[in-house]
Amino acid sequence: MERDELDLYQTGTGTPQEPSPEEPQPPVHYKPARLPRTYSKWWIGGYLLFLLLVVGLMIYLARLQRKGGVHSSPPGAASGEQAPSAGADGRGVDVEAPGPELEPSAPGPSQAGSAEVDALDVRASDVEPQVSVDRQDTTRASDKVEVTAGGGLLPATGQIEPAVIERARGLVEEARLLTLEGSLATATARVDEALALLPEMVPALRQKAMIQMDSGDFAEARASLLAVLKVAPDQPDVYHDLGLAQTRLEQFDDAIASFRTALRMQDDHVPALYNLSLLYCDRGRYLDALPLLETALRTEPSNVAVLGQLSLALIRTSESRLALPYLERARTLEPMNGRCLMLTAMAYSAGGDDGAASVWVERAIGLVSDGLVPGELIRNYLSQPEFHRLGERDPDLMTRLQQALVAAETVKTESS
């Protein structure tokens, strides 16, 4: 079989065919090769994972940098040691410009026995340094001094002789005790001796500032606290104390900034929370004071000063009904607290129950007459609108209260 015939046979035609003219073909468009879908997904996933790692690293570094200078030391003014309770004068919320200043004290009586701070509508400049509500065994932040070679309490040097550290520690502790006794001149001499040994000793610098505040040298105290912050800028107690000094100097905006700085460092710093709330209340910013006082109360549920101030803020925001349970708790803790008695009378009067308000005024009269409650504390409240209204409805009651106050002041003057 010839080759051509074999080819035709294999095609299955069996018959020779003439080649047909070629039909025109459409133009061919070439497309770039595409990666398989699986590879595309892996590439996108890897890119997203890389971005997440970069963002996470940036967040970590930012937090690390923020925490680098923060030292949440407990309240202990001249010491690095924590006071027994948050009220211990060294233990702040929304703040701006962390200025090197301030560290508030906790609600309670002042270390040097100064009059208790009445948060009512007293001028902010009248705010005294305060201590914890637990009045039996409480101290201000500066009342306990812990001298160690670390924690920023001493200059960062390994060449300080242990005997020098012990000597300085003893001098600061002696100064603290002398301050409590009121021997401020001798206490100052002891602190100066300690600073001669260790010029950058933080507890000694803070103790000196506390002595200056107790002496009424608030400008000098402010300067001393700013010097402390140059050595130890990460202690909320120092910012709190600075806030107290600024408050007494009527530098209220600076004081608010200092208290806020203390709170940024330690958000449950009760002295800073309390004293900042006083400044807010003094300016009529009761709604701003409420969250501060609620935070302080969660930290120290038995703090009578905080309970009283929270009750006042509630009364001023037309929530006198909510103030009554807090005042009842405060009276249970301190039955002879004249401030709580007057706030209770205010709460009932603001709620329209003048009969119940009169009962509590009667109790206050009895305590003042017996010398159990300072008359000046009660007098601070008589300018409040609730007592003006009560005096209009029961003038005899308010007259007897005034007479009791005059008698108590006369007895006090004669005894002194």
Number of C-alpha atoms within 10 A of each C-alpha: 5 6 8 9 12 11 13 14 13 9 9 8 10 12 10 11 8 6 6 6 6 6 6 6 6 6 6 6 6 6 6 6 6 8 9 8 8 8 11 11 12 11 10 11 12 11 11 12 11 12 12 12 11 12 12 12 12 12 12 12 12 12 11 11 11 10 12 10 13 15 16 18 21 24 37 31 38 31 29 26 19 22 26 18 24 32 36 35 39 41 40 33 22 14 15 12 10 17 17 23 33 34 36 42 40 35 34 29 25 21 25 18 12 12 18 18 21 22 27 19 17 16 16 24 17 15 20 25 32 32 32 34 24 21 13 7 11 21 33 35 40 33 30 24 26 19 25 17 16 11 16 20 23 21 19 13 8 7 7 14 8 10 9 13 19 12 13 25 22 17 20 33 24 15 29 28 15 18 24 17 13 17 14 22 13 14 25 22 14 23 27 20 17 25 20 12 15 18 14 21 27 30 32 35 29 31 30 30 32 32 27 20 22 22 15 13 16 22 16 15 27 24 14 19 29 23 19 25 22 11 17 21 18 23 30 38 39 36 36 41 37 30 36 36 35 24 27 21 17 15 15 19 12 20 30 28 25 34 38 32 31 39 30 20 23 22 21 22 35 36 37 41 32 31 35 32 29 27 25 20 25 18 12 15 16 21 15 15 24 21 15 26 26 17 20 28 21 12 16 20 14 17 26 27 28 33 26 27 28 28 30 26 27 21 24 17 14 13 16 23 15 14 23 19 14 20 24 17 18 24 20 13 15 12 12 15 19 24 27 27 26 22 26 29 28 29 29 23 22 22 16 13 13 20 13 15 24 21 15 20 25 17 16 26 23 15 19 24 19 11 17 14 20 19 24 14 19 22 14 16 19 16 10 12 13 20 23 14 14 21 16 11 12 15 13 11 17 21 12 14 23 17 13 21 23 17 16 20 17 12 12 13 9 7 7 6
